[in-house]
Amino acid sequence: MKETKDRTKTERSSKSPSTDSYPLVLDIDDFKGDFSFDALFGNLVNELLPAYLEDETDTSEGHSANDAMSNGHLRIPDAGKSAPGVSSPLFPEVDALLSLFKNSCTQLVDLRKQIDGKLYNLKKEVSTQDSKHRKTLSELEKGVDGLFDSFARLDSRISSVGQTAAKIGDHLQSADAQRETASQTIDLIKYLMEFNSSPGDLMELSPLFSDDSRVAEAASIAQKLRSFAEEDIGRQGIAVSVIGNAAASRGLEVAVANLQEYCNELENRLLSRFDAASQKRELSTMAECAKILSQFNRGTSAMQHYVGLRPMFDLEVMNDDARLVLGDPGSQPSPSNVSRGLSALYKEITDTVRKEAATITAVFPSPNDVMSILVQRVLEDRIPKLLEKLLVKPSLLNPPSMEEGGLILYLRMLAVAYEKTQDLARDLHSVGCGDLDVEGLTESLFLPHKDIYIEYEQASLRQLYKSKMEELRAESQQSSESTGTIGRSKGAAISSSQQQISVTVVTEFVRWNEEAVSRSTLFSSQPVTIAGNVRAVFTCLLDQVSLYITEGLERARESLTEAAALRERFVLGTSVSRRVAAAAASAAEAAAAAGENSFRSFMVAVQRCGSSVAIVQQYFANSISRLLLPVEGAHAASCEEMATAMSSAEGAAYKGLQQCIETVMAEVERLLSAEQKATDYRSPDDGIAPDHRPTTACTRVVAYLSRVLESAFTALEGLNKQAFLTELGNRLHKGLLSHWQKFTFNPSGGLRLKRDITEYGEFVRSFNAPTVDEKFELLGIMANVFIVAPESLSSLFEGTPSIRKDAQKFIQLRDDYKSAKLAARLSSLFA
């Protein structure tokens, strides 16, 4: 490369004389970097084209004068060649430009040749260096391959040596183990011969079995000897049975007996040491003893010994449990106090077990087994003794009285104890109890109570109902005695009001049932069992509510019956004295008042009966129905039972409503008989303007109906209300027809009657009974038979033929029926 560069410099120096004549000298360096052909061309022609240069200068101000020298080296021409005043052709610079372009082309060709020479030299040198490099890489690859082969041979050798060493190690380890086993076997045979020397002789044993510092080793060897001796005796027994009468050598029975005696002595000695360390709280010594004792029956004796000596199982402690939960002897415990007592006691037990768990974990090699024994002892010893005193199962044949708490006290105690004991079981399980089935063990504590639980629940609900009814009767009797009776009718009303149906009482029935249902769901997690118990409990509620409201409606009916008896008692004949009639009228007023009070009382009873049924239905929908769904058909069966239970109450209500209608109609008839005068519908033709007001009897009847039916509008609703008012409207219509047939009417009386009918019609319109409204509208039309002239009656019937049947009777009540010979005139029409 160095030689090539020197040669290039020489060539350029040799050519330099020829290039001196060029106006512009080109160099290779001019083409390096940011080369611009426009700049090069401008440097070539700028000196030869001054006019163009001036124009370009004017249009591009601010350019530096050095820009003209950016490419090439400009030579300054001779002064003679640029003298002014010489005439020139049109484009005199063309020759100079051609000469300049030729010279530039010559220089560019020379530069290209120089570049080509340099490129050729560089390619040749690169090819030489590439060959050397390839040769070097080939040699390196061969060396690396050889190195890899060496490494592979070395790795294979190392692997072979390692396997050989491992085999040697295994053989050495096996030989050492066999040697160790043989040595131990020799020692065991020697120890076994010592134990098999003579029965009960433990004095000539090796020092190992009497050295307290080697107790663990002695226990391990004793267990091995014992296991071997027992297996040998078993094999000898099989051999003797096979060879029959052949004489067998003496076995290891003596060794087994001596080993058993020694193991028992050693175990007792370790237990004594364990107890002494336990009293001093020396956990390390306790752990050492427990580890050694674990070789005897897997340490069961040590575990049970430790658990049995815990203070929490002392008799005095368990007696204190009963005093804490039940209170002082002789006092009746309450569920709330028992709940607080159980919470406190079970928390104390849980804390004690948690403390014991820390000790057990530090001492015993198998803490889970010890915790299992400890928790099992709690649930099988301490808790049952408490529950035995707390849950005394009462007799169903002779249950305790409500003063003594009744069956409900036992059920509430059972629920509290069950719930709190379940909480205790969960707490103990969280502390740790190994593989013990805490849930199953807890359930077994209550099985004697849960097996016949539902029978006690039903008996308790019956007892509560009986007690409540006795309480209500006592309150009613006491109220009656304190108030006294003033007249039989008044006394009957008071007695009825005191025994009225109470929604509060029904709500209390539902509350009892809710409590019973909550216990049913508490005592079982099986949906089928829960559904059966809930259905039995709900049936009790249906029986209670049905019996209670039916008896309440029957009592309200009795007051209606008594009021009817009072009315019948004061019905008089026609031929009585004025004094007797006045007394009878006064008594009839009292009977009417009793009837009105009885009507209101029964309507209140019906209203409360409806509210009570609604409460039961809502309770069933919200709480009972979802619990019955898991059993197919249970929901539908309960709905049917509910309808059946309420049917007796519906029957009593229907009969009572019929009596209410009878009571109302009896009073309407009494008012009409007492207040309706013959002159009301036969006003004299004295020239005075007719009275267009309703009659006094009509006013009294409407006022009475408005007053007495106010309670019916409030108490009844829906279809019951519509049916009752429709029936009453029909009876009122029929009663009025019967009443008016006792009078005769002139035209002015007919107008008065029509005014009464309008008054009655406006009142019954509040019944919202279309059939009744239609009947009273027809009555208003039929009243026209008393108003129109005789010759217009036929046209009246033709306009409203539906009144023809009743109109025949009404026409006969016209005061001119005979004088106008209406019978003959209308006979053809009616025929």
Secondary structure, 3 states (H helix, E strand, C coil): CHHHHHHHHHHHHHHHHHHCCCCEECCHHHHCCCCCHHHHHHHHHCCCCHHHHHHHHHHCCCCCHHHHHCCCEECCCCCHHHCCCCCCCCCCHHHHHHHHHHHHHHHHHHHHHHHHHHHHHHHHHHHHHHHHHHHHHHHHHHHHHHHHHHHHHHHHHHHHHHHHHHHHHHHHHHHHHHHHHHHHHHHHHHHHHHHCCCCCCCCCCCHHHCCHHHHHHHHHHHHHHHHHHHHHHHHHHHHHHHHCCCCCCCCCHHHHHHHHHHHHHHHHHHHHHHHHHHHCCCHHHHHHHHHHHCCCHHHHHHHHHHHHCCHHHCHHHHHHHHHHHHCCCCCCCCHHHHHHHHHHHHHHHHHHHHHHHHHHHHHCCCHHHHHHHHHHHHHHHHHHHHHHHHCCCCCCCCCCCHHHCHHHHHHHHHHHHHHHHHHHHHHHHHHCCCCCCHHHHHHHHHHHHHCCHHHHHHHHHHHHHHHHHHHHHHHHHHHHHHHCCCCHHHHHHHHHHHCCCCHHHHHHHHHHHHHHHHHHHHHCCCHHHHHHHHHHHHHHHHHHHHHHHHHHHHHHHHHHHHHHHHHHHCCCCCCCCHHHHHHHHHHHHHHHHHHHHHHHHHHHHHHHHHHHHHHHHHHHHHHHHHHHCCCCCHHHHHHHHHHHHHHHHHHHHHHHHHHHHHHHHHHHHHHHHHHCCHHHCCCCCCCCCCCCCCCHHHHHHHHHHHHHHHHHHHHCCHHHHHHHHHHHHHHHHHHHHHHHCCCCECHHHHHHHHHHHHHHHHHHHHHCCHHHHHHHHHHHHHHHHHCCCHHHHHHHHHHCHHHHHHHHHHHCCECCCCCCCHHHHHHHHHC
